[in-house]
Amino acid sequence: MNINSIAIEKKNYKDVLFDLLALTFIFFVPTLSHLTTLPLYYFEPMRILLLISLVHTSKKNVFVLTFLLPLFSFIVSAHPSIYKAFLISSELTLNVFLFLFITKYFSNYYLPMAISILVSKLYYYLIKFFMLQSGLISGELFTSPFVYQFIVTILVTVYIGLFYNKEIKK
């Protein structure tokens, strides 16, 4: 075994460990919400975990998480519905893709993160509107107060701006 394969194995171990912690947290979100009487989904835990993974895991792993987190949540709690899980997954994928794409044109990471979150949220609400109209999902268009979404956007943008490493782009 050479030094490069050891480095690759260590990186994979870090990704797997992060994924297990993220899935464990997603598993307990409904329970924590009931215990605290605070709807934790207002704080977009999947987006937070995913964007933290941008800093601490590989790009490949980040894209795996965009599919894994909503699907896992559906499997263990039947929430969100399967259609909404795919919508969330596509929104998170768009968020990460846009961030990685936009960072090529900016010298900092704050604006690309804010733009990618805003555009992915617009996409989410547009597609959700059509899914509601077609009857694929039920409920209301806006379920999380905008103030919580704004707070999460600011916190994640600051975190990414401060800690995102250019080496991840390589």
N, C-alpha and C positions, 0 to 999 in steps of 0.2 A: 504494500500500500504506500503510495507516495504522498507527499505533503498536500498536493492539490486535491486528492480524493478525500483526505481528512478534513480539509476546509469545506468541501462541498457537503460532506456528511454532517458537519457541525452546523452549517447553514440550514440544512433540511431539518435537523433536530430542533433548531430554534423556531422554524416555521410550524412544525408539528406541535410543539409546545404552545405556541401562541394560539394556534387553531383550537387546541383542546381547551385552553382557558377561555377563548371567545365563545365556543360552543357551550361550555359550562355556564358562562354568564347568561347567554341567551336562554338556556334551559331554565334558569332561575328567575328571569325577568318577571314572568307572570306571578310567581310566588312572592317575590319581593314587592311587586306592585300591590298585591293583596295585603301583605303585612304592613306596608307603610301607608296604605291608602293613597298613594301617589301614582298616577298612571305613568310609569317609567317610559312607555313608548313615546310620550311627548318629547323626550330627550333624544330620540332617534339612536338607540343603542347600537343598532347594526351599522349605521353610518359612522358613528364614533369609533367602534371597533375596527371597521374596515380602514378608515383613514389613519388610525393609529398604526395599523399594520403596514401602511405605506412607509412609515419611519423604521419599523422594527423587523420587517420580514422582506422577502423578495417580491418583485413585481408579479411573478407567476403566482405566488401564494395569494397576493391581494386579489387577483382575478378569480382564483379558486374560491376565496371567501365571498365574493359577490354572488356566487350561486349557492354556496354551502349554507350561509347564515339564514337566508329566508326559507330555503328548503328544509333545513333542520328545524326551524321554528314551526313550520307547517306540520312536519312529521311528529314532533313531540307534543304539540299543543293544539294542532288544527287551527292555529291562528298565525299568520293571516291565512285567508282562503288560498287555494292553489293558484287561482288567477292573480290575486293580489301579491302572492309570493313571487310569481314570475315578473310582475310589474316592478316590485321592489328590487328584484335582482337586476332587471334591465336598467333601472334608475341608478343603482349603485355602480354598475358597469360603466354607464355613461359618465357618471361623476369621475371615476378613476381615469377613464380614457381621456376625457376632456382635460383633466388636470395634467396628465402626462403630456398631452399634445400641446397645451397652451404654454407649459413651462419652457418649451423650446424657444419661445418668443419674448420671454421676460427674464429680467435679471434677479427677480425675487420670486418667492412662492406664495406670498399673501394674495395678490390679485388673481393669479390663476386658480387658487383654491376657492376663493369667493365666487369667481365667475363659474367654475365648474359645479359648485353646489347650487347656485342660482339657476343655471340652465337645466341641471338635472331635476330640480324641483319643478320648474315650469313644465318639463317633459312629463314628470310624474302626474301632475295635476291635469294636464291635457289628456293623457291616456286614461287616467282614472275617470275623468268626466265621460269619455266615450264608453268606458266599461260600465259605468253606472247607467248611462242612457240605453245601452244594449241589453242590460240585465245580467251581465256576466258576474257582477258583484253588486252588493246592496250596501246601503249606508249613506253617509253624507260625504260630500266632496272634501270638506275641510274638517278633520277630526282632531288635529293638533293645533293649539293656539299658535298664532304667528310669533308671539313673543318668545316662546320656547324654541321655535325653529330659528329665530334670529340669534338667540343666545348660543345655541349649538353651532350655528354657522360661524359666529365670531370666535368662539372657543377653539373650534377645530381649525379655523384659518390661522389663528395665532399659533397654535401648537405646530401645525405643519410649517408655517413660516419660520418658526424658531428652530425646529429640529429636523426638518427634511434634509437629507444628505444628498448632494449631487451625485454621489457614487451610485445611488439607487437607479438613476437614469441610465447608467451605462449598461 
